[in-house]
Amino acid sequence: MKKFLICILLSGLFLTVSGQYKFTLLVNSQTLSDTDIFLYIFNNNDFEPVKIDTIRLKNGHYSLQGEVMQPCNFAEFSVRYNGKDIYRRFVLDAGINNVSLNLPRPLSRFLSFQSDARGHFIFNDLNDLFEENIACYKTPARVNGMLNLNAEQFGQINLNQLKRLEAYPDDFGSLINLYRMTRTDANPSSAKNYLVTFAKFSDELKNSELGQRLYAEETALINSKFSASAGNVVKTFTVTDIHNQSFSNSSLKGQPYIIVFSATWCGPCQQQLPGLKTLYEKYRSKGLKVVYFNDDDNVTKWKDHVAKNKLTWINVSEQMKPNVSKIAKSFGVYAIPACLVIDKMGKIVYNSDQSDVELTDIESYIKEVLIN
């Protein structure tokens, strides 16, 4: 992650970021003078925020200048109000951004916000389209503030938003919004749709660093999901085991085994763990092996977890932060838990991520690979 360098001058707050696009943020407010306001600017690659020192408006005005790495970035204002943190996500453009920021309107949970930035206009347009779409459904789209949409409804809204993005093929705001959509959807069918929209963007956007990253990630997702489908030969990988020794699944050639992608912090993983242990104890004497991945960089917690749960199978980890694992992504695993069953010929016969997330059918496939 590119680190933001913060420099406070006597004349006010001046944000210097290792980058090339200068911006000016002119904030006006009728309700937030003498109030602590926090500003976050997000890295477009991984959306990790960088906190800017508290902003305090004088006579309802504030001016902030700085530089960012890309033509526009996601950002957020946050304010403590009535004992709660309320916020407003927005898009910050290079150049001058005239912003109006105020306390929430009645019945709203968000800060009242307006901006003349082009990137924010696109961001707003997509949000408005989302609200227009969910208003058309007879069944309430929100229950107790939570979205209540099925996969088909989400999919249709997603397609509508992609179509809308195609109306702004030259705007970097389209690219960061498209990339944001890809980060929350690991479906290969969706990835294909994202690439169709991406192909309609200008060459400048497609050839940008973020554009190339988006294309590479979505192409890799499609390819990895396909290669990890039942019927394909399992990929060979090498990883460190819990004894700090090198382990390769090539050592299991000619043996049936399960690959489990999990993590100590993952609740659903822990719910599935007793069932997997039962299956392992039931079939280990018949030759079944288990390769159990931990998707985390906390080695101490991992080792404690293995000891506490008496996990006697093959325990491995890339010892990287969650969701960074190269091996998991090479198998098309972007959410855990996920289990694959491999037969004696090294062929994938079952992938829970693609057909059976509850592991309802996994035992029948284990029996199959032990017999054949």
C-alpha positions in Angstrom: 0.0 0.0 0.0 1.3 3.4 -0.9 1.7 5.4 2.3 0.3 8.9 2.6 2.7 11.4 4.0 1.0 14.0 6.1 2.4 17.5 6.6 0.7 20.1 8.8 1.6 23.7 8.0 0.9 26.7 10.2 -1.5 28.1 7.7 -3.7 25.0 7.8 -3.6 21.3 7.0 -1.8 20.4 3.8 -1.9 16.8 2.7 1.1 15.6 0.7 0.7 12.1 -0.8 3.3 10.3 -2.8 1.6 10.9 -6.1 1.0 13.1 -9.1 -2.6 14.4 -9.0 -3.2 17.6 -7.1 -6.5 18.3 -5.5 -8.2 21.1 -3.5 -11.1 20.3 -1.2 -13.2 23.3 -0.3 -15.5 22.4 2.5 -18.5 24.5 3.5 -21.0 23.8 6.3 -23.9 25.5 8.1 -24.0 23.0 10.9 -20.5 21.7 11.6 -18.4 24.7 12.6 -16.3 24.0 15.6 -16.9 20.2 15.2 -14.2 17.6 14.8 -14.5 16.1 11.3 -12.3 13.1 10.3 -11.4 12.6 6.7 -10.3 9.3 5.2 -8.9 8.8 1.7 -8.9 5.2 0.4 -6.3 3.5 -1.7 -8.1 2.5 -4.9 -6.1 -0.8 -5.0 -7.1 -2.3 -1.7 -9.4 0.4 -0.2 -7.4 0.7 3.0 -8.1 4.1 4.6 -5.5 6.7 5.6 -6.7 8.9 8.5 -6.1 12.6 8.2 -5.7 14.7 11.3 -8.9 16.2 12.6 -10.4 19.0 10.5 -12.2 21.8 12.2 -14.1 24.3 10.2 -13.9 28.0 11.0 -16.9 30.1 10.2 -18.3 27.2 8.2 -15.3 26.9 5.9 -12.2 24.8 5.4 -9.6 24.4 2.6 -7.5 21.3 2.1 -4.9 20.8 -0.6 -2.8 17.7 -1.5 -1.8 15.1 -4.0 -3.1 11.6 -4.7 -1.8 8.7 -6.9 -4.8 8.5 -9.2 -7.2 11.0 -10.9 -9.9 10.3 -8.2 -10.2 8.3 -5.0 -12.9 7.1 -2.7 -12.9 9.1 0.5 -15.1 9.5 3.6 -16.0 12.2 6.1 -16.9 11.0 9.6 -18.4 13.0 12.6 -19.3 12.0 16.1 -23.0 13.1 16.6 -25.4 12.2 19.4 -23.1 9.5 20.6 -22.7 7.8 17.2 -20.2 8.0 14.4 -22.0 9.2 11.2 -20.3 9.3 7.9 -20.6 10.0 4.2 -18.6 8.1 1.5 -17.7 10.2 -1.6 -15.3 10.4 -4.5 -12.5 13.0 -4.4 -11.3 14.2 -7.8 -8.0 15.8 -8.8 -8.6 19.5 -9.2 -11.0 21.6 -7.2 -13.8 19.9 -5.2 -16.5 22.2 -3.8 -18.2 20.3 -1.0 -21.2 21.0 1.2 -21.2 19.0 4.4 -23.9 19.1 7.1 -25.6 17.2 9.8 -28.1 14.5 8.6 -31.5 15.4 7.3 -34.4 14.0 9.3 -34.6 10.2 9.2 -31.2 9.9 7.5 -28.3 7.9 9.0 -25.7 9.7 6.9 -24.2 13.2 6.7 -25.8 15.5 4.2 -23.3 15.9 1.4 -23.0 17.6 -2.0 -20.0 17.8 -4.3 -19.4 19.2 -7.8 -16.7 16.5 -8.5 -17.3 14.5 -11.7 -16.2 11.3 -10.0 -18.7 11.8 -7.2 -21.5 12.5 -9.8 -20.9 9.0 -11.3 -20.8 7.5 -7.8 -24.1 9.2 -6.9 -25.6 8.1 -10.2 -24.9 4.5 -9.5 -26.3 4.8 -5.9 -29.5 6.5 -7.2 -29.9 3.8 -9.8 -29.6 1.1 -7.1 -32.3 2.8 -5.0 -34.6 3.2 -8.1 -34.2 -0.5 -8.8 -35.0 -1.8 -5.3 -38.0 0.5 -5.1 -39.6 -1.5 -7.9 -39.8 -4.8 -6.0 -43.0 -5.6 -4.3 -41.3 -7.4 -1.4 -39.5 -4.8 0.9 -35.9 -4.5 -0.2 -34.8 -3.6 3.3 -35.8 -5.3 6.6 -34.6 -3.6 9.7 -32.2 -1.6 7.6 -30.7 -4.7 6.0 -31.0 -5.5 2.3 -33.4 -8.3 1.5 -32.6 -9.2 -2.1 -32.1 -12.6 -3.7 -29.2 -13.4 -6.0 -31.3 -12.9 -9.1 -32.3 -9.4 -8.0 -28.7 -8.4 -7.1 -27.6 -9.8 -10.4 -30.0 -7.7 -12.4 -29.2 -4.5 -10.5 -25.5 -5.3 -11.1 -26.1 -5.5 -14.8 -28.1 -2.2 -14.8 -25.2 -0.5 -13.0 -22.7 -1.8 -15.5 -24.8 -0.5 -18.3 -24.9 2.9 -16.6 -21.1 2.9 -16.2 -20.8 2.5 -20.0 -22.2 6.0 -20.3 -19.0 7.4 -18.8 -16.3 5.5 -20.8 -13.7 8.3 -20.4 -14.0 9.0 -16.6 -11.7 7.6 -14.1 -14.7 7.6 -11.7 -16.1 4.8 -13.8 -13.0 2.7 -13.4 -12.8 3.0 -9.6 -16.5 2.2 -9.3 -16.1 -0.8 -11.6 -13.1 -2.0 -9.6 -15.1 -1.5 -6.3 -17.8 -3.8 -7.7 -15.3 -6.5 -8.6 -13.9 -6.5 -5.1 -17.2 -7.8 -3.6 -18.1 -10.4 -6.2 -16.1 -13.5 -6.9 -18.5 -15.0 -9.4 -16.9 -15.9 -12.7 -20.1 -15.0 -14.6 -20.0 -11.6 -13.0 -16.3 -11.3 -13.9 -17.1 -11.8 -17.5 -19.7 -9.0 -17.3 -17.2 -6.7 -15.7 -14.7 -7.3 -18.5 -17.4 -6.6 -21.1 -18.0 -3.2 -19.6 -14.3 -2.6 -19.0 -13.7 -3.3 -22.8 -15.9 -0.3 -23.5 -13.8 2.1 -21.5 -11.3 4.4 -23.2 -7.8 3.1 -23.9 -6.4 5.6 -21.3 -8.5 3.9 -18.6 -7.7 0.4 -19.8 -4.0 1.1 -19.9 -3.9 2.8 -16.5 -2.3 0.9 -13.6 -5.7 0.3 -12.0 -7.2 -0.7 -15.3 -4.5 -3.3 -15.9 -4.9 -4.5 -12.3 -8.6 -5.0 -12.8 -8.2 -6.8 -16.1 -5.5 -9.1 -14.6 -7.5 -9.9 -11.5 -10.8 -10.7 -13.3 -9.1 -12.8 -15.9 -7.2 -14.7 -13.2 -10.5 -15.2 -11.3 -12.2 -16.7 -14.4 -9.3 -18.9 -15.2 -8.7 -20.1 -11.6 -12.4 -20.8 -11.0 -12.5 -22.9 -14.2 -9.2 -24.8 -13.4 -10.5 -25.7 -9.9 -13.8 -27.1 -11.2 -14.5 -30.8 -10.9 -12.9 -32.8 -13.7 -9.7 -30.9 -13.8 -6.3 -32.0 -12.6 -5.4 -30.3 -9.3 -2.7 -27.7 -9.3 0.6 -28.4 -7.7 1.5 -26.1 -4.8 4.2 -25.8 -2.2 3.6 -24.2 1.2 5.0 -24.2 4.8 3.5 -26.6 7.3 3.0 -26.0 11.0 6.4 -27.5 11.8 7.9 -24.8 9.5 8.7 -27.5 6.9 8.0 -27.3 3.2 5.0 -29.3 2.0 3.9 -30.0 -1.5 0.7 -31.7 -2.5 2.8 -33.6 -5.1 3.8 -35.8 -2.1 0.3 -37.1 -2.0 0.4 -38.5 -5.6 -1.6 -41.7 -5.8 -3.6 -40.9 -2.6 -7.1 -39.4 -2.1 -7.1 -36.2 -0.1 -9.2 -33.1 0.8 -7.9 -29.5 0.5 -9.7 -27.3 3.1 -9.3 -23.5 3.0 -10.1 -22.1 6.4 -9.0 -19.6 9.0 -9.0 -19.3 12.8 -11.0 -16.0 12.6 -13.7 -17.5 10.3 -16.9 -18.4 12.1 -18.4 -20.6 9.4 -15.1 -22.5 9.2 -15.3 -23.3 12.9 -18.9 -24.5 12.5 -17.7 -26.9 9.8 -14.6 -28.1 11.6 -16.2 -30.8 13.9 -17.9 -32.4 10.9 -14.6 -32.4 8.9 -12.8 -33.9 11.9 -15.5 -36.7 12.1 -15.1 -37.5 8.4 -11.3 -37.6 8.8 -11.4 -39.9 11.8 -13.9 -42.1 9.9 -11.9 -42.5 6.8 -8.2 -41.9 7.7 -7.6 -45.6 8.2 -8.7 -46.1 4.6 -6.1 -43.7 3.3 -7.8 -40.3 3.4 -5.5 -37.3 3.9 -6.5 -33.7 4.7 -4.5 -30.6 3.8 -5.9 -27.8 6.0 -5.0 -24.2 5.0 -5.1 -21.4 7.5 -5.7 -18.0 5.8 -3.9 -15.7 8.3 -0.5 -14.3 9.2 -1.0 -14.8 13.0 1.2 -17.9 13.5 0.8 -18.0 17.2 -3.0 -18.0 17.0 -2.8 -20.7 14.3 -0.6 -23.0 16.3 -2.8 -22.6 19.4 -5.9 -23.3 17.3 -4.3 -26.6 15.9 -3.3 -27.7 19.4 -6.6 -26.8 21.0 -8.7 -28.6 18.4 -6.2 -31.6 18.2 -5.9 -31.3 14.4 -3.7 -34.2 13.4 -4.0 -33.8 9.7 -1.6 -31.8 7.5 -1.8 -28.2 8.7 -0.3 -25.5 6.4 -0.4 -21.7 5.9 1.1 -19.1 3.6 1.3 -17.0 6.8 -0.1 -14.0 4.9 -2.8 -11.5 5.9 -6.4 -12.7 5.1 -7.4 -12.6 1.5 -3.9 -12.2 0.2 -3.2 -16.0 -0.2 -1.9 -16.7 -3.7 -2.6 -20.5 -3.4 -6.2 -20.0 -2.4 -6.8 -17.5 -5.3 -5.1 -20.0 -7.7 -8.0 -22.4 -6.8 -10.6 -19.6 -7.3 -11.2 -19.4 -3.6 -12.1 -15.8 -2.7 -14.3 -16.7 0.3 -13.9 -19.3 3.0 -14.6 -22.0 4.0 -14.0 -24.1 0.8 -13.2 -27.7 0.4 -11.9 -29.7 -2.6 -11.8 -33.5 -2.9 -9.0 -35.0 -4.9 -8.9 -38.6 -6.2 -5.9 -40.9 -6.5 -5.2 -39.7 -10.1 -4.9 -36.1 -8.9 -8.2 -35.0 -10.3 -10.6 -32.7 -8.6 -14.0 -34.5 -8.1 -15.7 -32.0 -5.8 -15.5 -28.3 -5.0 -17.8 -27.1 -2.3 -17.3 -23.5 -3.3 -19.0 -24.2 -6.6 -21.7 -26.7 -5.7 -22.1 -27.5 -2.1 -21.2 -24.8 0.4 -22.9 -26.7 3.3 -20.8 -29.8 2.6 -24.0 -31.8 2.4 -22.6 -34.1 -0.3 -18.9 -34.3 0.6 -19.0 -37.7 2.3 -20.3 -39.4 -0.9 -17.4 -38.0 -2.9 -14.9 -39.1 -0.2 -16.3 -42.7 -0.4 -16.0 -42.5 -4.2 -12.3 -41.5 -4.2 -11.5 -44.1 -1.6 -13.1 -46.9 -3.7 -11.8 -45.9 -7.1 
